[in-house]
Amino acid sequence: MQIEPTPLSGVLILTPARHGDARGFFSESWNRKTLTDAGVDLPDFVQDNHSLSSQVGTLRGLHYQSPPHAQGKLVRCGRGRLFDVAVDVRRGSPTYGQWFGAELSFQNGRQLWIPAGFLHGFVTREADTEIVYKCTDHYDKASDGAVAWDSLGIDWGVSEPLLSDKDRAAPAFGDWTSPFSFEEPA
């Protein structure tokens, strides 16, 4: 597995090897031992999610779950292509308010590890794009939240995305108080 750090501490791009022949390919999208052997120790996952966005320009985010039900996410694209974004919202972090984005697609097989303490969002680049992701905590409606997609200067590549009611009503980053705090790595 190829492991690439990003400018945001803790956020990683993971690209599993693909073994292919005339039939297609096989890939281990998640293997704890492989990552541990490479020095990456991710938390346990308790829930897998899968969503389909039928239209190009569908934007979901920027989402989070507040403590004590904060979620880390290991995100990949099962079909199609999307632009995936993590925003550091850990108060006191040297990169607070900064974002990182990466193209994830069925073709490139890349995954993005987004620890708890980050906002997460994505926009689809192809019709019928599927996103599949593992979570470190279960969904908790009372902890669910969002920040306005257009309030952090992120270049989504789309000016009028297809949004949910929740995302349209989300507060701007400047009007929101983060429930997350930065902790120096041990």
Steps between C-alpha positions, in 0.01 A plus 500: 500500500626845410466747790528874436488772767308819425555857622245431779648299788328162526326513161645236267455380143506119489525324164467123519679285245286355224576156361343461158472281198260459208210445745547827689678565829513411868592746773509493880335834573557460875757291683588595860823294499628661180444849642637415847812351340540831312472700825138613452273419794139584420214464750252214478215538253142431613286599202522493119304749289423504128329781309415562138482843339326481165590847370832669424549793738330341800672643807467338841659683791666637685395249766619392845387318813587674824654330803436264666389344170763656273576289194818429311432388141687291245347613170521344154312524173327178396388627160548825312712793616482758778698778663531423873584766759616504864511822706694522827263636767700404810522823703868574571628302200772668291287423191161601648259602223725364223371246251640225284329341202575196286339337202374154585374279219427143415788526255771628738396292803617768743351531849504792742538445875331786687542487879244631748532878535466571128205606288435273202334567167510401137370599159433256217685532170308222318138384497410202718799541728514276804690580817579226750644578842583343833424690822655481846172573682135429434269765358353715776229745391552732799872534415449551125595840360604694192686813398421693181685356201582843357633671816863382497623594151510140378530468123233236442503551123127573499314825567144373543513150647206275574456524880282345770279720718739432789799625300315808372414598860846434650667795677804671352836397644546847655166470683567151635684387813698180464442229762849355431834578665850429375713260700874481438605153383657293779 
